[in-house]
Amino acid sequence: MKRAEVVSHLKTFDPEIYNLLEEERQRQHYTLSLMPNMNAMSPFAKYLEGSVLTNSFFDRHDETTSGGLHLDAIVRRRAMELFHSDHAIVRLGNIVAASRVVFQALLEPGDTVLSFNLRKKDHVTGLSYNFENYGIEPGSQEIDWGAVRAQAERVKPRLIIFSPVSYPRTIDYQILYEIAQTVDACLWVDISQSVGLVAAKLVPSPVPLADVVTFSTRDSLRGPDGAVLLTKRDIAARMDAAVINTGHEALHMNHLAALGVVLREAGSDRYRSYAAQVVQNAQVLARTLADHGASVLCGGTDTHLVLASAAAGIDTAAAVKAIGQMGIRVKTDNVPTMNSGLFLHALRLSTSNPTTRGMREEDIAYIGSLLAKPLTTILSHEEIEKTRQEILALVKDAPVFSEEWMGDSEG
């Protein structure tokens, strides 16, 4: 049955689900997402997700070239080669599963965890660990590594976590590694939203220094839902056992094949060009917002991420509502700092999705000028509608995934 026929039958058979599908199609085509955790899937991965592999069963005993073990070996090899890792676990259903594997492999109940912005605390439901926070300094909006070292020496963590979902600058992982060594802690870095930039060698990789590195396989990698866990050789067996013992092993052939192809894409020159464009677009967005009066945290960006906040006197919630009415989807965040109880309120913006849709510096500068309006002034309904039409004109003919970023023929 052809795709058009399937859609027609679905519309008749299950209009409730069909309507949801159609609403999502309209949203992806006719609005603009600047949310860090949203990106279009690679067409190769999308095809494999819905291919005949959906009907396949992962047989742990099938060692033929068409079996799951062979496919698993291909994907693990690609992950290890791309990130220069000793060991890779690639059959994880999501980043929460990967996180729980790490916790249960490395910690005992009651152990102390020192975590940047308390990341991963929401992944330990039912587990018992003592979380301590470290973050940016509220004044400089930078990480004071001396203060982090002092915090680590005071709380003596068994595990130090760094996950830069709310930090847009490059990181000196050598300093973080030395702090972990000083207090005899394991170091875990989650690079979920910047993994593509790491693969493209545009930001430093934590893999040579961290005991464990995890990342989601969607978002930055433009792959299927899932997660990858990279680890040192000396704790690889412990991690493998934790995956099995916690029941977090995913057995979907179509997901695994889709992951394999995006790892291949991430090693290509075409992907490196894409990732470089993501960073260039983010830097343009940060400059444009600042030039138009919005506040940009951390002094700008070195990555895909821009942290922006409303100007003095502008209510953030009202600004975000207006931005949504304009046809732009954004994500708000309360960024923890080294001062307990003091948070910086910001919009966490990413240029990954606009870049995937083929937008470049000129487009992003235009978007930034429109986005700055509700962050710096109170807009009337007429002004919001006018801006919505401007956004619609920009995105209505833009593809969800631009063909210029399709993987090339190289390995």
N, C-alpha and C positions, 0 to 999 in steps of 0.2 A: 504494500500500500504506500503510495506516495505521501510526502509530508503534508501537502495541501489537503489530501483526503483524510489523513489522520486528524488534522486540526478541525476540519469540517465535522467529522464524526464526534470529536471531543466536545465541540460547541453544542451539539444536540444531546449527547449522552450526559455530560456533566457541565452545565452552564456555569455553575458556581466556581469550579476550578478554572474553566475557560476564561471567565471574566477576570479572575485574579491574574492569570497569565497575560491577558491583554493589557490590563492596567500596568503591569510591570514592564511590558514591552514599550508602552507609551512613555512611562517614566524614564526608562533608560535612553530612549531616543530624543525626548523633548525637554528633559531637564539636564542640569549639569551637576555631577557629583564631585565634591572636593573632599570627600570622606576618605581617610587613610586606609580603612579596611574594606574599600570597595574598588574593584577593578574588573575589567572584562576578561574573560578567560580566553586564552590562546585558541584560535580556531582548530588547531591540531588537537589540543586537549579536549575541546568541546566535542569534536567528532568522535574521539575515542571513548569519551564518557557515555555517549549514546550508541556506540557500535555494538557488534555482535559479542564483544567481550563482556557486555552486561550480562549475558546468559551463561558465562563461563564460571566454573567453580575452581577455587584455589585449592588444589590437592597438594598437601605437603609431601606426598610420596611420589608425585609425578615429576620425574627428572628429565622428561623429554624436552625438546627445544620449544614446544608449544605450551609447556606447563608453567605453573605459577612459580616454581622454584627458579626456573631459568629467567623468567621475567624479573623476579625479585633480585637476582644476581646482577642483571643488566642495570636496574635502577640504582641499586646500592653502589655499583662501580661508578656510575655517572655522578652520583652525589659525592663520593669520596674524591674522585678526580677533579670535579669542579671546585670543591672547597679545600682540597688537600688535607683530607681528614683520615685518621687511622681506621675509623669504623663508622658505619652509617646504619641506622634503623629507619626504614622507609614505609613500613606498613602500620602507620598510626592514623587513627580516624580523624583526629583534630589536635589542636595545640593544647587543649586541656588534658587530653589523654597523655600527650608527651610530657607535660608538666608533672602529672601525677606519677608517671614512671620515674622521672628524675628524683622527685621527693622520696619515693619509697625505696629507691635503689641506694640513695646516699645518706639518708637521715634515719634517726631513731625518734620515737615520740618524745616531745619536749625539747628537741634540739632548737638552737637559735638560728634564725635566718636574717641576714642583713640584706635588705632588698631596696633597690632604687625605686622610689615612689610607691613602695609596698607592692610592687608588681608580683604577681603569682599568688598573692594571699587569697584571692578569690577562686583559686584552683585547688584548694586543699580542704574542701568540705568533707567532714568526717575524719580528717587527720588532725594531729595535734602538734603544732610547732609554735615557737615564740618568734613573732616577726618584729624586727626593728627597721626603722626607715632611715634612708639617707636620700638626699636630693640636691637640687640647686640652691645656691645662696639667694635669698629673696632680693637683695640689692643688686648684685652684679649679674644675677641670673646665669651664673656659671657654676660648675662643680669645683668646690674647693677640696682638692684631693688630700690636703693636710688634715682638714676637718673629717673627711671620710676615714682616713687612717686612724685618727684619734677615736672616732666612733667604733671602728672595728676592734681596736685594742681594748675599749671599755666593755663592749657587749660580748666579745669573743664568740663570733658566730661559727657554726659548723659549715655554713654555706653562704656565699655572697652571690647575689643575683644582680645582673644589670640587664635591663630591657628598655631601650631608648625610644619607647613609643611617644614620649612627651619631651624629647630632647633632640633638637635639630642640628647639633654641632658634632664634629668628629670627636672620637674618643681615643685617648692614649691607653690602649689595653695593657701596655707594659706596666703602667702605674697600678692599675687595678689588680693585675696578676701579682705584683710585688706585695700589695696590701694583703691579698689572700694568703700568700706564702708566709707573711709575717705572723699571722694569727692561726696558721695551720687550717685554713678553710678551703673547701672546694670552691671553684669559680664556675658559675653557670651564666652564659650570656644568651639571651633570646633576641634574635635579629629579625623577627617575623616581618616587620614592615620595611626593613631596609635590606633584606636578603638579596634582592636583585642588584642593589648597588654594591654589595660585598662581592657577589658573583662577577660583576663587571669591573671589579677592582677600582671603583671610584671612591670608596671609603675603606678604612682599615678593616681587616678580618680578625676576629677574635679567636679563630680556630687554632692557630699555633700555640696559644697560651691558655685558653679556657679548658677546663676538664670536660665540660659539656656545652654544646651549642645547639639550640633548637630553633626551628622556624616553621611558621605556617606555610603551606604550599600554594595558597591562593594569593590575593592582594598583589604584592610586589612581583611574585613569580608568574602571575597570570595563569595559575594552574587550578587543579581540582581542590575541593576541601580535603584537608589532611595535614600531616606534619612530618617533619624529618628531625631525627635526633642524631647528632654527630658527637663522637666521644673519643677519648684517648684509648689506646689499645689495652692499657692495664685495668680499665674498668669496663671494657666492652662486654665481657661475659656477665657481669653483674647487671648491666643495663638490659641485655637480651633476656635474662631470667626474669627481670622485673616486668618486662612487656608481657611475657607469658603468664606470670603469676598474678598479675593485676587484670588480666583479661582485656588488655588494650590493643590486641593484635587485630588489624583490619585485614580482611581477606577478599577484597574486591579487585578483580583483574582489570576492569575498565579504569578504575581510579589509578591503579599502579601503572598502567600503560600511559595514561594521561600525564602522570607525574614524570615518567621517564622522558617523554617528549619535551616537556617544558624545561627539564634540566639540560637537555641537549640544546634547546633554544637559548638558554641562559649563558651558554658557553660560546655563542656565535657573535660575530662582529656586528650583525644587525641588532642583536639585543644590547650590546655595549653602546651602540649609537642611541638606541631607545633610552637606556638608563642615563646616558649623558644628557639627553634632551630633558628628561624628567628633572634633573638637578638644575639645569639652566632655567627651565620654566619656574621652578620653585624660587630661585634667586630673583627672577624678575617679579614674581608675585610678591615676595617680601619687600622689595624696593618700592614697588608701585603702591602697596598698602601704606608704607611709611611715608612716601611722598604725598599721599592724599590724606594724611592726618591720623591714620589708625596706628595703634601701638603694636610693634612687632617685638616679641620677647626674644631673649637670648641673643640680641644683636643681629639676627638674620638666620641664615641656614646654610649648611653644607650638604644637605640631603634632599629628600623629596618633601620634607615636612616644614611647614610654616606655622608658628604659634602667633596668633593675632588676638588682640583684645580691643574692646570698644574704647573710644576716647572718653575722657572725663565728662561726666554728666549724662552719658548715654547708658540706658539700661540694657544689659547684655541679653536678657531673655527677650526683650522687645526687638532688639536688633536681629537676633537669630530667627524670630518669627517672621520678620520682614524679609530676611534673606531667603527663607523657605518659600514665601509668597512670590518672590522674584524668580523662583525656579532653580535655586542653587541649594544643594544639600550639603550641610556642614555638620561637624561633630564638635560639641562643646566638651571642655575638660576642666577639672579643678586640679591644677598641678601642685603636688606637695612640695614643700621646701625643707631645708634643714631646720627651720624653726617650727617646732611642733604646733600644729593647729593653724599655721599660716599657709594659705593656698593662693596660687595665682590663677585667676579665672581667664580662660583663653578659648579660642576656637582652634581646633587642631585640623589644619588644612593640608591636603596633599595634592601634588600635581600629577600623580601617577595616572589616574583615570583620564583627565583631559589630554595627557600626552598620548595615551593609548588610542584616543579618538582622533589623533592627528594634529592636535593644536600645538602651536609654537609660540615663541616669545611675544610676537605682536598680539596674538589672541589672548595670551595670559595677561599682558599688560592691560588690555581692554577689560578683561574679567576683573582684574584687581581694582581698576578704577570704579567699576560698578559695585563691587563688593564693599569698597570703602565707604560708600554713601551711607548705608544704614549703620555703619560702625562709627560714624562721625556726626551724623545729624538725624533728626527725626523726620522720616519721609511721610508724605501724604499718601492716601490710597492711589491717587492719580500718578504720583511719582513711582510708586511700587509697580503699578501696572505698566507704565512706560518702560521701566527697567526689565520687567518680565518679558515684554515683547522683544527687547534688545537681546536678551539671553536666548530666547526662542529662535530668533533670526540667526544667531551664531551656531546653535547646536542642531537645528532641525535637519540639516543636510550632512552633518558629520556622522561618520560610521561609528558603530559601537566599538569596533576594533579596526583600526586603519590597516589596509593591506601593506603599507610601507614597513610595518613592523613584523610581518610574517617571517618566520625563521627561514634563513637561506640554506643553501645546500652543503655548507661546510659543517664539520663536526666540532 
